[in-house]
Amino acid sequence: MMTDPIRPTNPAYRRVSRPAVNSSKSAPRAIREPHQSQHQQKPNQRFTRKKMAVIAVAVILSIITFAVGWQLFSKSNPQETRLVTRIRSMAEVPQDEIPTVQTITDKNKATQAFLQQSEDGDKLVLFVQSKIAVLYRPSTDRIVALGPIELSAPTVFLRNGTNQDDVAALVDKLAKAPEEYRLLSRDKSAKDYTQTLVVDLSGVRPRDAQQLAATVGGIVAKMPEGESRPEGELLIIIGYDQFNR
């Protein structure tokens, strides 16, 4: 009888079955890193974004302020806006100041030395705060004169536009005004006026005219039709409102 060369014949031998190995426990578990939510940001990132937002808001507000200011000036007189823009492209003048623009209507009445070369239709552009004047000629698109201006105390002419003879109260206002005025003379108007008017006869005193109107309680206006042109740079036409206060 042949024996199985593989299986031992010793009866004491027992085949021991090995316990099954759980493959799921043999491999070490991978350690997961805590997942960072997209909504969670580092402190420095939050600070950077906040800072950028503040800067963006400041820039937008600056642009809006400039645009509104320029738009208000543009709506006031589009022709003057184009004129000032043209002058700024031709000469070095203040960029952050809104000037006053006057039209030369009678060169023979232009008594200022700066206006000796002026012609009817020329534009006088005054940067009052910077004390710079520009004489521009639209017909030839050129600057006739440019330079500093020194304005002395304005001369004032009084014209009574009422039937009241006592104008001492208005003269007293001029004497007590913080600004200096040189009173020349007075006469009677061609007609009566309800409101006191201040006229800039020189064409280069718009700021002084505004201050004078505030002093006497009047308004700045153009020369009324039918009135003769007196001497002086500023004209006050006294109205009845001076006696009703």
Steps between C-alpha positions, in 0.01 A plus 500: 500500500641820390486799727421856401833676492331831575270408789689382811409163631555588861158496659616756752521756228200726479434749232454830659303752302626853522253763595384714216672832485271801475644701211313807610696514825839422355545833314549804723232761470598823327487802725278762348600863524227729627327651198495879486169641391494742213320743726778488759783747425820572670516822707749668265277423201201657675705811584626532142154477348359748751780743427447468124127563546565820697742624233252422223223693677730800551597503132137476390397788728784716366395432143137577579592827676711617208238395246215673684701821542601508135148405390351789697745736335425346160124539543537863603635599157620236252668763279706628792597144587634439150675836506678431830595151383652649185698760695633236738629305202682807368651655814605419853208620710352366826333165449307485830334843484181588318557841337260776410450580132415844367439611141649825374205688347654847466878517484491879532367464854769254604707722726719226648857493368469126450217557251673753275539238225144375532245490219124471515407135541816406690466288812653608830558197722583584860646259753425731792647289779824447310496861370555394139322648199474365145381700198385254234388580145253240368510635143866399461513235775797654675592649835559874463629562852571298812645613827451586867252762604512728801165651583494802727198619697209527253343837420124519561240728346163549675178543305174563680219293352230632735326827585667499840782748547658352811759240401715550810414154633646330191809720506545404864488131401781558253708681760461216750563221249812287557592549134636832382300702246572839346179695465509732199173683450123457472208590277134411428387203297280517191225300673407359840624163624344267751819306571855625546732402214878476479657518154858408415589780259864396462434142403787384721339541842247215525617396844494857631152543355379192690652627825356847449154356430519299822606813691214722381241224478462510123554268203757498221346596166587627154467865409125568464381633168449874491768573759809702410839360583670695780864509599641244738534124509188407700158657487238483776143578396310558824156338515201546729600188690762711680223699671270210584734325741 
